[in-house]
Amino acid sequence: MLTEVAGALHRKVAAGNLREMLASEALEQLLAAVGSGGIRLAEDERVLVAAFALATLLKHRVPDCLYLALAEHESAGLATADRALAGLAQQRGIVTMLVAGHAA
């Protein structure tokens, strides 16, 4: 998840949609929240088999299916900028919030 966030921030900076300083501050705040326990990161190893099964069933990428499998495992919602992933989540009954981002 941290790598995904860093990658998304980098894409915004590279596209000129976000200043590097703000992106760095956002990443630092995220890391601080993780460090303080305000955000709890899941160990994806415990849902990897389920993610693989979903990827095969849905014919979708394993990394995205990790998010689906984790949401199902934790009975949690999913926030994503990926319309395709949001659609798959909704099909599986996962409460989904589509956020501004790319249109993939």
C-alpha positions, -999 to +999 in steps of 0.1 A: +000+000+000+028+024+008+045+017-025+012+023-043+007+057-026+042+068-033+038+058-069+005+077-072+020+108-057+050+105-080+027+103-111+008+134-099+041+153-095+055+141-128+022+152-146+025+186-130-007+181-109+010+182-075+040+200-061+068+178-050+069+194-016+032+187-010+036+151-022+065+146+002+046+160+031+016+138+023+038+107+022+055+117+055+021+121+071+010+087+059+042+071+073+036+089+106+000+077+108+012+041+101+040+045+128+015+058+154-010+031+147-036+055+133-034+034+101-030-003+103-014-020+073-024-056+066+000-084+058-010-093+023+004-128+027-027-139+046-050-130+016-026-139-012-043-172-021-077-156-021-063-127-043-049-152-067-083-170-069-101-137-075-076-127-102-082-160-120-120-159-116-123-122-126-095-122-151-079-092-134-045-082-120-033-099-088-022-067-071-057-052-075-073-084-064-052-082-032-073-051-023-106-070-031-095-100-011-085-079+019-117-059+018-137-092+018-115-107+045-119-076+068-155-069+058-142-034+049-150-009+021-127+000-007-116+035-019-100+036-053-094+058-083-096+028-106-130+025-122-125-011-133-115-021-098-144-002-083-168-021-106-154-054-096-156-045-060-192-035-064-200-067-082-187-086-052-208-065-028-179-045-014-189-009-004-168+012-028-159+049-030-145+061-063-121+089-057-106+114-082-077+099-101-071+080-133-098+064-155-084+030-158 
